[in-house]
Each structure stands twice: as C-alpha cells, then as structure tokens.
C-alpha cells in the first residue's frame, strides 16, 4: 500500500468527532472509487462563504467542515491544505474561461478587465489574495498548484481571445501573449493588493488602451485631420488688416 493510500485509510478510520457519517462505507474502500462531485461543490461553496465572512486568516478546515457537515477527512482527501482548498474555491468562483468572445478584441478585453476590477475591488478578495500570496512565496509546490489550477486556465482563455484577434486582423502576429496578460493584470494587482487602493471605473479602459496601442493593428482608416485654417496673420500685410480692419492698399499709391 502506498503512503498516500495508507494516509487515506488512516483518515477514513480515525475516530474524529466531526467525521461525516455519510462518507463512511461499511464495505472495504476499493481503489479508484470516484469522488462525489456534490461534496466538492458543497465544500468549495462553504469555503468561499467563510472567506467572505472571516477572511483568509479566519478560515480553517474545521470551520469549513462545521459549515458543511462534511468531515475533515473527506476535505483533506480532496485538498491537502488550507491554501490548496482556497485556490480551488477561487478557481470555481471565477470560472475557467473568463475572457468572452464578443467578436472584437477591444470589447473582449474590456469585458475581462471590468470583471477583474469588480473582483479586486471586493475587500474580501483583497484580503484573501494578500494572505494567499504569503503562503505561495513560502511554498514553491503550492505556488505551482496556484499557477496550474488558477492562473494557467485564465491565461489560456486570454490566449484564445488573442488568437481570434490575430485571425481577424486586429492584433499583430508577433504579439507577446504572456506580456499582454501581465500588462492587464499587473496594474490591478499592484494598486488593489499591494497598495490597498480601490480601482477606478476607468482603469479597465486605460489598461486595455495601453495593450491595443502596443500590439494592435488599425482596422479602420484614421479620421482625416482637419485642414489648417489659414490665418490673415501669416503675412505682414495680413497682420495690418487684422489690426486695422482695413484692406491694405498698394504701396506707393498717390
């Protein structure tokens, strides 16, 4: 029996007071038994609610177990730690494909950015992200899980939107997709999480405009500039006319 299976068997039979009776099975547990997705949803929904109520520091596995009525062993079999559970809950709450397909790059990016601004403007979201970042820095393995389960699906969603824009002729073929993603999210993270500032309603438009200026291709002719209005002050004689209001006569007349 592997270490992982030994640990699971121990958790399954351990006499914990908050173990979930519904998760017990009188028959021997067979390898490969599928997880109940209903438990997953209930645990993740409860995790989000505890995060909203108490913040990242106030969240505990015991608290989630108490809120759901699902035992700690059941939770630990799915997520080995509090940060791993929080990452999974965040991934579920935002969804795996946040970049829409509206048919135009600008509106795709604006929809994505506005959603991020709304999310980061939530005080609960700021506290959760700030607390989670500290754990990610201290645990490279957890950081890898965060990137794989939370960041990577969103980057892929953004890449699909950018590929569509290249096919429509809206984006340069050599555009750096990773840099574009960082240019969009970096300013939001710095202001919201690091500085603790509320994000202004125009920040989505401003960050999208920076990306389009750097990597976009013009799809419509530019508006022609207005012809310069000829002024009477362009010549000395015109200057006289503008000051006196009289039509200058010929020199030497009379």
C-alpha positions as CSV (number, residue, x, y, z in Angstrom):
1,X,0.0,0.0,0.0
2,X,1.4,3.4,-0.9
3,X,2.0,6.2,1.6
4,X,-0.9,8.1,0.1
5,X,-3.3,5.2,0.4
6,X,-2.1,4.5,4.0
7,X,-2.8,8.1,5.0
8,X,-6.2,8.0,3.4
9,X,-7.0,4.7,5.2
10,X,-5.9,6.2,8.4
11,X,-8.1,9.3,7.9
12,X,-11.0,7.1,6.9
13,X,-10.9,5.1,10.1
14,X,-9.6,7.7,12.5
15,X,-12.1,8.4,15.4
16,X,-12.6,12.1,14.7
17,X,-15.6,13.7,16.3
18,X,-16.5,15.7,13.2
19,X,-16.2,12.8,10.6
20,X,-19.1,12.7,8.2
21,X,-21.3,9.7,8.7
22,X,-22.4,9.9,5.1
23,X,-18.9,9.4,3.9
24,X,-18.4,6.1,5.8
25,X,-18.9,2.9,4.0
26,X,-19.1,-0.4,5.8
27,X,-17.5,-2.2,2.8
28,X,-13.8,-2.0,2.3
29,X,-12.9,1.0,0.2
30,X,-11.9,0.0,-3.3
31,X,-9.1,1.8,-5.2
32,X,-10.3,4.1,-7.8
33,X,-13.7,4.9,-6.2
34,X,-14.9,8.1,-7.8
35,X,-15.4,11.2,-5.7
36,X,-18.8,12.6,-5.1
37,X,-18.9,15.9,-7.0
38,X,-21.7,17.1,-4.8
39,X,-19.3,17.1,-1.9
40,X,-16.8,19.1,-3.9
41,X,-19.3,21.8,-4.7
42,X,-20.6,22.0,-1.1
43,X,-17.0,22.2,0.3
44,X,-15.9,24.9,-2.2
45,X,-19.1,27.0,-1.7
46,X,-18.7,26.9,2.0
47,X,-15.0,27.9,1.7
48,X,-16.0,30.9,-0.3
49,X,-18.6,31.9,2.3
50,X,-16.2,31.6,5.2
51,X,-13.7,33.7,3.2
52,X,-16.3,36.4,2.8
53,X,-17.3,36.2,6.4
54,X,-13.9,35.9,8.1
55,X,-11.2,36.5,5.5
56,X,-8.3,34.3,4.7
57,X,-6.8,34.3,8.2
58,X,-10.1,33.4,9.8
59,X,-10.7,30.4,7.5
60,X,-9.9,26.9,8.9
61,X,-10.6,23.4,7.7
62,X,-12.6,22.8,10.9
63,X,-14.7,25.8,10.1
64,X,-15.5,24.6,6.6
65,X,-16.3,21.1,8.0
66,X,-18.6,22.6,10.6
67,X,-20.4,24.7,7.9
68,X,-21.0,21.8,5.5
69,X,-21.4,18.9,7.9
70,X,-18.8,17.1,5.9
71,X,-15.9,15.6,7.9
72,X,-12.4,16.8,7.9
73,X,-11.0,13.5,6.4
74,X,-13.3,14.0,3.4
75,X,-12.0,17.5,2.9
76,X,-8.3,16.5,3.4
77,X,-8.7,13.7,0.9
78,X,-9.6,16.3,-1.8
79,X,-7.3,19.2,-0.7
80,X,-4.3,18.6,1.5
81,X,-4.1,22.1,3.0
82,X,-5.9,25.3,3.6
83,X,-4.2,27.2,0.8
84,X,-4.9,24.4,-1.7
85,X,-8.6,24.5,-0.7
86,X,-8.7,28.3,-1.1
87,X,-7.1,28.0,-4.6
88,X,-9.8,25.5,-5.7
89,X,-12.5,27.7,-4.3
90,X,-11.3,30.8,-6.1
91,X,-10.9,28.9,-9.4
92,X,-14.5,27.7,-9.1
93,X,-15.9,31.1,-8.2
94,X,-14.3,33.0,-11.2
95,X,-14.7,30.2,-13.7
96,X,-12.1,28.7,-16.1
97,X,-12.8,30.8,-19.2
98,X,-13.3,34.4,-18.1
99,X,-12.4,36.0,-21.5
100,X,-15.6,36.2,-23.6
101,X,-15.9,36.0,-27.4
102,X,-17.8,39.2,-28.4
103,X,-16.4,39.3,-31.9
104,X,-14.0,42.2,-31.3
105,X,-10.7,42.3,-29.3
106,X,-11.4,45.6,-27.6
107,X,-14.8,44.5,-26.2
108,X,-13.3,41.1,-25.3
109,X,-10.5,42.7,-23.3
110,X,-12.8,45.3,-21.7
111,X,-15.2,42.6,-20.5
112,X,-12.3,40.7,-19.0
113,X,-10.8,43.8,-17.3
114,X,-14.1,45.0,-15.9
115,X,-14.7,41.6,-14.3
116,X,-11.2,41.7,-12.8
117,X,-11.8,45.3,-11.5
118,X,-15.1,44.2,-9.8
119,X,-13.4,41.2,-8.3
120,X,-10.4,43.1,-6.9
121,X,-12.5,45.9,-5.6
122,X,-14.1,43.5,-3.2
123,X,-12.4,43.9,0.3
124,X,-12.8,40.2,0.8
125,X,-11.0,39.4,-2.4
126,X,-8.1,41.7,-1.5
127,X,-7.7,40.1,1.9
128,X,-7.8,36.6,0.5
129,X,-5.3,37.3,-2.2
130,X,-2.9,39.1,0.1
131,X,-3.0,36.2,2.6
132,X,-2.6,33.6,-0.1
133,X,0.4,35.3,-1.6
134,X,2.3,35.0,1.6
135,X,1.8,31.2,1.5
136,X,2.7,31.0,-2.1
137,X,6.0,32.7,-1.6
138,X,6.9,30.3,1.3
139,X,5.8,27.1,-0.6
140,X,7.0,26.6,-4.2
141,X,5.0,23.5,-4.6
142,X,1.8,25.3,-3.6
143,X,2.8,28.1,-6.0
144,X,2.9,25.6,-8.8
145,X,-0.6,24.4,-7.9
146,X,-1.8,28.0,-7.9
147,X,-0.4,28.7,-11.3
148,X,-1.6,25.4,-12.8
149,X,-5.2,25.5,-11.4
150,X,-5.9,29.2,-11.2
151,X,-3.6,31.3,-13.5
152,X,-2.9,28.9,-16.4
153,X,-6.6,28.4,-17.3
154,X,-7.1,32.1,-17.4
155,X,-4.0,32.7,-19.5
156,X,-5.2,30.1,-21.9
157,X,-8.6,31.7,-22.1
158,X,-6.9,35.0,-22.9
159,X,-4.6,33.3,-25.5
160,X,-7.7,32.1,-27.3
161,X,-9.1,35.6,-27.4
162,X,-5.8,37.0,-28.7
163,X,-5.6,34.2,-31.4
164,X,-9.0,35.2,-32.6
165,X,-7.9,38.8,-32.8
166,X,-4.9,37.9,-34.9
167,X,-7.2,35.9,-37.3
168,X,-9.5,39.0,-37.6
169,X,-6.5,41.2,-38.3
170,X,-6.9,43.2,-35.1
171,X,-3.6,42.2,-33.4
172,X,0.0,41.9,-34.6
173,X,1.0,38.3,-35.4
174,X,4.1,38.7,-33.2
175,X,2.2,39.9,-30.1
176,X,3.6,38.6,-26.8
177,X,0.6,36.9,-25.2
178,X,2.1,36.5,-21.8
179,X,3.2,40.1,-21.7
180,X,-0.3,41.3,-22.6
181,X,-1.8,39.2,-19.8
182,X,0.7,40.7,-17.3
183,X,0.1,44.2,-18.7
184,X,-3.6,43.8,-18.0
185,X,-3.4,42.2,-14.5
186,X,-0.2,43.8,-13.2
187,X,-1.6,47.3,-12.6
188,X,-4.7,46.0,-11.0
189,X,-2.8,43.7,-8.6
190,X,-0.3,46.4,-7.7
191,X,-3.0,49.0,-6.8
192,X,-5.5,46.7,-5.2
193,X,-3.5,44.1,-3.3
194,X,-0.1,45.8,-2.7
195,X,-1.4,49.4,-2.1
196,X,-4.9,48.6,-0.9
197,X,-6.4,51.2,-3.2
198,X,-9.9,51.0,-4.8
199,X,-9.7,50.6,-8.6
200,X,-11.3,53.4,-10.5
201,X,-14.0,52.6,-13.1
202,X,-11.8,53.9,-15.9
203,X,-8.9,51.7,-15.2
204,X,-10.2,48.8,-17.3
205,X,-10.4,51.1,-20.3
206,X,-7.0,52.7,-19.7
207,X,-5.2,49.3,-19.4
208,X,-6.9,47.9,-22.5
209,X,-5.9,51.0,-24.4
210,X,-2.3,50.5,-23.5
211,X,-2.3,47.0,-24.8
212,X,-4.1,48.0,-28.0
213,X,-1.6,50.8,-28.6
214,X,1.3,48.5,-28.1
215,X,0.1,45.4,-30.0
216,X,-3.0,46.3,-32.0
217,X,-3.3,46.8,-35.8
218,X,-5.5,49.6,-37.2
219,X,-8.7,48.0,-38.6
220,X,-10.3,51.2,-39.8
221,X,-8.9,54.3,-41.6
222,X,-7.9,57.1,-39.3
223,X,-10.1,60.1,-39.2
224,X,-8.6,62.7,-41.6
225,X,-7.1,65.6,-39.8
226,X,-8.8,69.0,-40.3
227,X,-7.1,71.3,-42.8
228,X,-5.3,74.1,-41.0
229,X,-7.3,77.3,-41.2
230,X,-5.3,79.9,-43.0
231,X,-4.9,83.0,-40.8
232,X,-4.5,86.5,-42.0
233,X,-1.6,86.9,-39.7
234,X,0.6,84.7,-41.9
235,X,1.9,87.8,-43.8
236,X,2.8,91.3,-42.7
237,X,0.1,92.7,-44.8
238,X,-2.4,90.3,-43.3
239,X,-1.3,91.4,-39.8
240,X,-2.1,95.0,-40.7
241,X,-5.5,94.1,-41.9
242,X,-6.3,92.1,-38.8
243,X,-5.3,95.1,-36.6
244,X,-7.0,97.9,-38.5
245,X,-9.9,96.1,-40.1
246,X,-9.0,97.9,-43.4
247,X,-7.9,96.4,-46.7
248,X,-4.3,97.2,-47.3
249,X,-3.7,99.3,-50.4
250,X,-0.9,99.3,-52.9
251,X,2.4,100.6,-51.8
252,X,3.5,103.8,-53.5
253,X,-0.1,104.8,-54.5
254,X,-0.7,108.5,-54.8
